[in-house]
Amino acid sequence: MTLHEGANHFAWLSGPNTGYGFAIGRTDGAALTDAEARDHIAGFLAEIDPATGYLRD
């Protein structure tokens, strides 16, 4: 996770699609707590189509 311009950026390093990930920002521009990061990562992965490795349509 990196924080850039108030957004937390996540790269899916072990995923099938190089460079794929997501970003999420907080209204106060702060980095997410570890618990918040885990929750958002779990939500992202739950929406991945295992056949494509991308978010479901």
N, C-alpha and C positions, 0 to 999 in steps of 0.2 A: 504494500500500500504506500502510495506517495500522496502528499498534500500539495496541490498546485492551484493557486488562485482561488482558494476557498473550496476546492472540490477534492474529495478523496478518490484517487484512481487505483483501480485494482486490475492487475494483469493475471490472466489464468495461465500460469507457467506450465502446468502439467496437462493442459487441455489439448485437444487434437488440432486446434486452429491457432497458429502462431499470431501473437499480438492481440488475441481476443480478450475482452474483459469488460469492465463497466466503471462508471464514475458516479459518485453521489456527493452532494453537498449538504452542509448544515446551514441553517439560517444565520448562525453566528460566525461561520467561516472556519470553525475549529476542526481539528482532526477528530475522527470518530474514536470512541473508546473501543477497547478490545471486544467487549460484549456487543456493541453496536456493529462493529465490523463483522464479527462472526455471524450475526443475525442477517446482515445484508448479503454476505457471501452464501449462506445457506439458502436464502431466498432466490438468489441468482442461479445457483446450481440446480435447485428444484424445478426451475423453468426451462432447463436445457433439454433439447431433444437428443436422446442418446444416439440416434441414427446420423445426425448431422453435426452435433457438437455446438450448435447455435441455439439461440432462444427459439422456443416454439412459436409458430405463427398464431 
